[in-house]
Amino acid sequence: MEALLRASRGETPEETPRAVVVDTGTEEMKAGFASFDRGTGFISIDEVKALCYALGLRVKRKEVRAMLAKKGKGDAENIDFREFQNLFRERVEQRTVKDSDEDVFRLLDVESKGRVNAANLTQVCQEMGEDLEEEDIREMVDETARYRAESFRLEDYRRLIRLRDKDLAEDQFIEEKLARREARRSGEFG
């Protein structure tokens, strides 16, 4: 799940050393592809669909198959990055992502009910090859749902993301303040 969140924000997976990610469609596609690739250099058609959602594109499996068929690879079960890029580069560059939080939520809402529960998170994690303990998944749902039993809605998810982003900004501010203070001290005593 962390891989999906990183990919939706154009970040490179932590465990895979990569070049510095520049905010371009190609770099975002590389980072997203790397988060689904299990070291083979290929991702499955189902993972292509999930990656497209993470990149803000709405595609159906049938549409991916049709695109592959036009390229003479209609029966392919996996594609490499070059093929993925050739299929989706133009669409990624032309897209307008209204709300990446909503995109991630839709991906998590596998039943399309407007709610995400522990079973949904477990399924998404398994599809992405993430190995999270049931207790961790339960904790994620409980933290996000907070006032709802067993599941959370988009507004709950957005609240959690806002709180997390606010906490990150506060942490960064504190770190910068401490660094300036340390720099002043070292200048006074150096």
SVG drawing of the C-alpha trace seen along z (x, -y; Angstrom):
<svg xmlns="http://www.w3.org/2000/svg" viewBox="-22 -34 58 48">
<polyline fill="none" stroke="black" stroke-width="0.4" points="0.0,0.0 2.9,-2.3 4.1,-1.6 0.8,-2.8 0.8,-6.0 4.4,-6.7 3.6,-6.1 0.5,-8.3 2.7,-11.1 5.5,-10.4 8.0,-9.2 10.5,-6.5 10.2,-3.4 12.5,-3.5 14.0,0.0 14.9,-0.7 17.7,-3.1 16.8,-5.4 17.9,-8.7 16.4,-11.9 12.7,-12.1 11.9,-15.2 8.2,-16.1 7.6,-15.1 5.2,-12.5 8.0,-10.2 9.7,-10.2 6.3,-9.8 5.7,-6.8 9.1,-5.3 8.5,-5.7 5.0,-4.2 6.2,-1.3 9.1,-0.6 6.7,-0.4 4.8,2.5 7.8,4.2 9.0,7.1 12.4,7.1 11.4,8.8 11.2,5.7 7.5,6.5 4.1,5.8 0.9,7.6 -2.1,6.2 -4.0,5.9 -1.1,4.0 -1.1,1.7 -4.7,0.8 -3.8,0.1 -0.8,-2.0 -2.9,-4.0 -5.4,-4.8 -2.4,-5.8 -1.3,-8.1 -4.7,-9.7 -5.9,-7.8 -9.2,-5.9 -8.7,-2.8 -10.4,0.6 -8.7,3.9 -10.5,4.3 -9.1,0.9 -5.6,2.0 -6.1,5.2 -7.3,3.2 -4.3,0.9 -2.0,3.9 -3.8,5.6 -3.2,2.5 0.5,2.9 0.3,6.6 0.6,7.8 -3.1,8.5 -2.4,11.8 0.4,10.4 -0.1,10.9 2.8,8.7 4.5,5.6 7.8,3.9 8.3,0.2 9.0,-0.7 5.7,0.8 3.9,-0.9 5.4,-4.2 4.6,-3.9 1.0,-3.1 0.3,-5.8 2.9,-8.6 0.6,-10.9 -2.3,-10.3 -0.1,-10.9 1.2,-14.1 -2.2,-15.4 -4.1,-14.4 -5.2,-16.8 -5.2,-15.2 -8.1,-16.8 -7.4,-15.1 -4.8,-12.4 -6.3,-11.6 -9.5,-10.7 -7.7,-8.6 -5.9,-6.6 -9.2,-6.2 -10.9,-4.9 -8.2,-2.4 -8.6,-1.2 -12.4,-1.1 -12.3,2.2 -16.0,2.8 -16.9,-0.7 -19.2,-1.3 -17.6,-4.6 -16.1,-2.9 -12.9,-1.1 -12.6,1.7 -9.8,4.0 -10.7,6.6 -10.3,4.0 -6.9,2.9 -5.8,6.5 -6.8,7.2 -5.0,4.2 -1.8,5.0 -1.8,8.6 -2.3,7.4 0.7,5.1 2.9,7.6 2.9,5.7 3.2,7.9 1.3,6.1 0.2,7.9 -3.6,8.0 -3.0,6.0 -1.3,3.2 -4.2,3.1 -6.7,3.1 -4.9,0.2 -4.9,-1.7 -8.6,-1.4 -9.2,-2.2 -7.1,-5.3 -8.7,-6.5 -12.3,-5.6 -12.0,-7.0 -15.7,-7.6 -17.1,-4.9 -17.2,-1.2 -15.2,1.1 -14.6,-1.2 -13.8,-4.7 -15.1,-7.1 -13.3,-9.5 -13.7,-12.4 -12.1,-10.4 -9.2,-9.5 -8.8,-13.2 -8.8,-14.2 -6.1,-11.7 -4.0,-12.9 -4.4,-16.6 -3.3,-15.7 -0.3,-13.7 0.7,-16.5 0.3,-19.1 2.4,-16.9 5.1,-16.6 5.1,-20.4 5.4,-21.0 8.2,-18.4 10.0,-20.1 9.6,-23.5 11.0,-22.3 13.9,-20.6 14.7,-23.8 14.4,-25.9 16.8,-23.5 19.2,-23.6 19.3,-27.4 19.7,-27.5 22.6,-25.0 24.2,-27.0 24.0,-30.2 25.5,-28.3 28.4,-26.9 29.0,-30.4 29.1,-31.9 31.4,-29.2 33.3,-28.3"/>
</svg>
